[in-house]
Amino acid sequence: MKLILDSDKCQGHGRCYALAPELVDSDDYGDAVLVGDGTVPEGMEEKAQLIVDNCPEFALTLEQ
């Protein structure tokens, strides 16, 4: 499973990195950046789905 970030859609709400700092961080402007290459570690699938579901801009998606 892999997280995909559309950085053009991100508005820096911060929900993703507040909910899953293991998967997403923020840049100097408060916009999301993926930790690593976006690969979701085993056991973090539910957290990944949670941040996808909570992104108000639909900037995050999951790829199987």
Residue pairs with C-beta under 8 A, 6 or more apart in sequence:
1 39
1 40
1 45
1 48
1 62
1 63
1 64
2 37
2 38
2 39
2 40
2 62
2 63
3 23
3 24
3 34
3 38
3 39
3 40
3 48
3 51
3 52
3 60
3 61
3 62
3 63
4 38
4 60
4 61
4 62
4 63
5 24
5 32
5 33
5 34
5 38
5 59
5 60
6 58
6 59
6 60
6 61
7 31
7 32
7 33
7 59
8 59
9 57
9 58
9 59
10 31
10 32
10 57
10 59
11 31
11 56
11 57
11 59
12 26
12 29
12 30
12 31
12 32
13 55
13 56
13 57
14 26
14 30
15 51
15 54
15 55
15 56
16 23
16 24
16 32
16 51
16 54
16 55
16 60
17 24
17 25
17 26
17 32
19 47
19 50
19 51
19 54
20 44
20 47
20 48
20 50
20 51
21 35
22 35
22 41
22 44
22 47
23 34
23 35
23 40
23 44
23 47
23 48
23 51
24 32
24 33
24 34
24 35
24 51
24 60
25 32
25 33
25 34
25 35
26 32
26 33
27 33
32 59
32 60
40 48
40 62
48 62
49 62
51 60
52 60
52 61
52 62
